[in-house]
Structures are given as structure tokens and as C-alpha cells.
Amino acid sequence: MEDFIHLHVHTYYSILDGQSPVEKLVDKAVANGMRGMAITDHGNMFGVKELYNYCNKINGKLKEQGKEPFKPIFGCEMYVARRTKADRVKEKGDAGGYHLIVLAKNYHGYKNLIKLVSRAWVDGFYSKPRTDRADLEKYHEDLIVCSACIAGEVPAKILKGDIPGAREAIEWYKSIFGDDYYLELQRHEVKDPNQRANRETFPLQQRANKELIKLAKEYGIKVVCTNDCHFVDQENAEAHDHLLCLSTGKELNDPTRMLYSKQEWFKTREEMNEIFADVPEALSNTLEILDKVETYSIDHSPIMPFFPIPKEFGTEEETRKRISPEELFREFTTDE
């Protein structure tokens, strides 16, 4: 069996889309013998500190047992604007973007990821928090990127029959990220004939996968397999389906509502090996990414804003002796 870790994982911080508690994901990964995992919530990094804290707690117990530490990978599934993040014309596809998995290799990469995500919300928000190629190029250092699900640029263009466009995207990402750019394979096959689920996704994934594997060999790019995880265990699929109804404002029995394939649980190494037995390198390459990622601390003291003291208050030293920071703040922020 090939070793494997998850690199495409949504927690309950992917609001009304992901259902998984961070702690339960880590517990399942550790129990299954995985060496680490990433979290990649949609457009945000809200779960990063919870993942970091819980892994520290777990690693204390693993150390007592003489076991290797479990490594968290901090990431985000970002939206890349189809044109630039400054464009805001719905009819031209600007209200969204191509999906892209972005992972931090080390503390410098973590800070670059923070910059990308923050700028996506502050400067790029239009229906979704969007980044673009200009920002990805500017803040690319020490980041690993994967081509994401079939909503990613490369697979989406493949499925549209735009192979030249897919090639252009591959060439651009490879020119920026080099060996830290991976093509991503997913297989969400619904095998239960009685289950109400999305059966359209799997054939599209297979079509995209065939071309992705071919292009990977041509360009010398490695492939990784992922499962688009949105809930922890297989039996959580129906509860997650109810969550989607809340998200979309649809009735459960609405025949036209959005459905997931219900294959989006946090699968074990054994389950992933069964699904990708014909592409063993896609499994083992997930460990290559894990080994590229450093262990680092994201703890730091509170970062407080600097407020210069007006001249009428006197010197800074005199002011701080005479008035407390709380009183000074009140002076700055009230008209009293």
C-alpha cells in the first residue's frame, strides 16, 4: 500500500459547505496512521490556528508514546479571477473564479499565503474573495499549488475542449512555481444505485484525469490524488446534504437542487489506495509535498496599531506616565 495524506480538505470554516470539525479530522488522520494533513477552506484561513493548536496537543501525546509528530499543512482553496481581481463584470465571469489549492511550505510561505488571502478579500472581493495571476506571481515564494477540482483552471479548460488554454495555464503556473506545481486528480464515483447523489461529476473527473495525466508526463509535472473532503465519515453524507439545503435555501426534496456526490468524506489511506491503485505515484506524491513542508510556529504576540501621540499631550514619556493606555485610547476615539 502506498502512503498517503489529504491535501484538499474543507472544515466547518468553509461556511455552510464544509461540515468537518478540525479535531475530528486530525483524530481520524492520526488513527489511520497518516503523517499529516492540510486544511484548504474556501477563500479563508479561519481554521489554521485551531489546527495548529490541536496538532500541538496531539503531538505532546504522540511524543510520550515515542511516535513521530503529526504535521499540519496550512492552506486555502483560493478563487483565481478569470481576468484580474479588479474586474467586476458579472457577464464576463468575474463573479467567482477558478479554484486553486495553495499550501504554505514554511513560515515565509505562510506569510505570503496570508497576504494573498487578505488581498483577495480587501481588493478582489466580487461575489467571492478573488486573487489573480499578478498577486500569485508577486507572493509565490515558498508556496505549493495544486490544480484543484474540475473547477480549477486547467481541468475546466480541458472539459471545455480548450486544450491550448489548458496548456497555457500549465506553462504559466510551472514558470512561477516550478516543481511546487502539481496536477490534481479526483475520483468521486457513486457506487450505490439507490443513493440520491450527483452522478455527473465522476465522468467529468475521469475525462479531465485522462488529459491531466497525459499533460503531466509531457510537461514533467507530478500528479497528486485528492478527495474533496467536506465531512468526516461516510455516514455524515446525509447530514452534509441537509447543510447544503440551508446554504442554497432549497427544500430537501427539490428535484432541481444542487447535489454532491456524497463521496466527499475524509477517506482512509486504504480507501484512497483502492480508488487510485492504477496511479500509485499520485498517492506517494502527497508525501513528497508533506516532506517539503517545514514545521514552524504561528504563535506571536498581539500586533497592536501604532497611534502617534498628539503634541498637545506632551512628550510620549510624559503622557504615558500621566495617563493609562485605556484612557489615552478613550481620548483618541471619543469627542467627550
N, C-alpha and C positions, 0 to 999 in steps of 0.2 A: 504494500500500500504506500502511495506517495503521501508525504506530509503536506499539510495544507493549513492556511489561515484565511479568515474572512477579511476582505478589503473594501467591501461595499455594504455598509450596514447603517440602517436608519433606526434611531432610538425614538423614544416618545418626544424628543425635541424636534423631530420632523412633524410639526403640529398637525393633528388630525389626519396624519398619513402613516407615521410610524407608531407602533404600539409598544415597543420593547423597552422595559426598564433597563438601565445601564447595568445595574448589579446582576440581574438575571442573565444578561448576555455574557458577562465576564465569568460568572459561575459555570455556565454551560460550557464555555470555551475551555476553562481550566479543567473541568471534569472530563472533557473529551480529549485532553492531552494536547491541546493547541498551545503554541508558544507565545501567542499574542493575537491581537485583532485591531482593526481600525474602526472608527466610527466616522460616518460621512453623511451627516444630516443635510437636508435640502437647504442650501443657501446660508446656513448658520453654523456656529461653533458652540452653541449653548451647552452641550453635553461634555465638553472637553475637561472641565475642572472636576466634574463628578467622576468621569472615567479615570482621571489621574489619581484622585483621592482614593477611590475604591481599589485600584490596582496596587497602590502603596500598602493598603490594608491587607490585601490578599498576599502580596509579596512578603510581608512580615511573617505570615503563617507558612508560606512555601519555604522560606529560609530556615525556619525552625525544623521543617521536615527534610532539610537537605536537598531541596529541589531548586531548579533554575527559576529565576523570576519570570513573571508574565509581562510581556512588553505591550504597552498601549501605543497605538498609532493615531495621531491627531489629524483629522482630515475633514473634508467638506465635499459634498456633491454640488458643484457650482453651476450656475447658468451662464453660458458664454453667449453674448449678444450676437445675433446673426449678422449684424453690421458693426456698429460701435455702440457703446453703452450710452452715448449721448443721443442716439436716435430714438425717437418716440413716436413712430407712426405704426399704429396697430395693423393697418392693411399691408404693411411691408414686413410683418412678422416680428416686430420689435417687442411685443408684449410677452416676452419669455426668452428662450434661448436654448442652445444645445447644452446637454448635460456633460459634465466633465468631473471625474474623480481627481481630487487634488490632496496629496498627502505630504506632511512635513517630515523631512529626513532628520532634522536636528533643530536646535533652538533658533538658529538663524532662519531656517525654513519655516519654523513655527511663526516667527515674527512676520515673515513675508506673507504667509497664509492669512494672518490677522489683517494685514494691510489690504490684501485682495478682497477679503470678505467685507471689511469695513467700507472700502471704497465702492463695492458693489451695492451696498445699502445706501450710502450717502450720495454718491454721484450716478449710480447706474440703475436705481430702482425705477422700474416701469412694469407694473404687474408683478414682476419678480425682481429680486436683487441680482443684477447682471454685472459680470465682468466682461472684458473683451481682450482681444489679442494684444493690444497695446499695453494693458496692465499686466497681462500674463508674461509678456516679454520683459517688462520693467522689473517685475518681482519674481522672476523664475528661479532664482538661485536656491539650491537645497530643497527643491520640491520634486516630488514624483507625481506623474499624472497618468491616468488610465482613461481609455476612450469611452468608458461608461456603457450604459444600456443602449437599446436601439434608439433612444432619444439623443444619443451623442452624435457629434457632427459626422464622424466617419461612417458609422453604421447607418445613420439616417440618409446620408447621401448614397450609400450603396443600395439601400432599399428603394430609393427614388430612381435608380438606374444612372445616377450621376457619378460614374467611376472616375472621370477626370477630377471632379470636385473632391471626391474621397482621397484621391492621390495627392492633390494639392494640400489638403488638410494634414495628411500624414507627413508630408515633406516639411510643412511648416512646424508642426509640433516636434518632429525629430530634430529639426535645425535648432530649436530653442532648448529642448530638454534632453536631447541626446539619448543615452542609454537609460535615462529615467523616464522614458515614454514607453508605455505598454499598451497593446491592443487587448481589449477585454471581451471574453466570451461568456455568454449566459445561456442556460437551457432550463426553461420553466415549462416542462411537459406535464400536462394534466392527464393522469392515467385512470382516474376514477370516472367511469362513464356516467355515473349518477350525480356527480358533483356539479353544482352551478358555478361555473368559473369561466374566466377568459381563456378560450382555446385558440385565439387568433395570434397571440404573442409568440408562442413557440415556433410555428412555421416561419415567422419573420426572423426570429433569432437564428434559426438554422440557415436561412438564406444569407443573412449577414455574416454568420460564423464562417461559412464556406469561403466567402470572399476575403474575410479578415485573415484567415489562416494563410490563404494564398498571398495576400499583400504583405503579411508579416514575414514570410520567407523571402519574398522579393526584396524587401527593404531592410532585412536583417533586424527586425524588431521582435522582441519576445512577446508571447501571449500569456495572459493570466486568465484563470476562470474565476468567476464570482457568482454569488447568488444574491439577488437584490433583496436583502433581508429587511422585512418590515415588522415581523413578530417573532417571538422566541421559539415556540414549538408548533408542530403541525396542527395540534388541536386548537390553537389560537386563531386559525384561519377565519372561522365564522364570526368571532368577536371582532376581528380586524375588519371584516366585511361590514359589520354594523357601524364601525368607526367611519368608514368611507361614506356611509349614508349620511352621517352627521356632517361630514366635511362638504359633501356635494349638495346637501339639502334634498335628498331623494328618499322615497319610500323604499323599504327593503324589497317589496315585490314589484317594483317598477321594472318592466322588461327592457327599458332603454337606458338604464343607469350604468355607470362605469363599474366594471368588474376587474379584479386582479385574478391572476392565475391560481391563487391560493397555494402557490409553491414557494412563497416568499418567507419561509421560516428560516431560522438560523440553523442550517443543516450541519450535521456532524462531518468529520473527516471521512468517515466510511460512506456516508451518503454522497458526498461530493466526488469521491473516488469512483463510485458506481456510475454517476452521471457523466464523468469526464474520463472514463477508462481509456478511451481512444486517443486522448490528448494529455498524456501524463506530465508533459513539460509545463502545461498550463497550471497544473496543481503545484508542482515543485517551484515554479517561478514566484509563487506567492511568498515562499520562504526567502527567496532572493531579495524581495522587497523588504521583508521583515529584517533581514540581516543588514540592509542598507541604513535602517533607521536606528539612530542613537537613542540611548536613554538619557533624559535630561529633566531638570526641574522646571516647572512653570510657576512655582511659587515666588512671590515677590511682595515687598511692602506696598501699601496703598500709594497710588500715584495721585498726588493732590495738585490741583491747579495753582499756578503762581499768581498772586494778586499784589501788584506793587502798592505800597502804602503811600497815599497822597501826602504831599509836602506839608499841608496844614496840620497833619497829625504829629509832625516832628520826625526825628530820625527813626529808623526801624528799631534800633536797640531801645530807644526811649519808649516808643509806642508799645513794644512787647512787654516792657516792664510795667507799664501803666494799665494795659487793657488785655484781657484774655482773647485768645483766637476766636472764641464763640462770640464775644462782644464785638470784636472787630468785624467779623463776618456780618453781624446784625447791622452794624453801621454802614457797611457797603451795600447791603441788599434791601434796606428799608428807608422810607422817607421821614421816619419819625425823628 
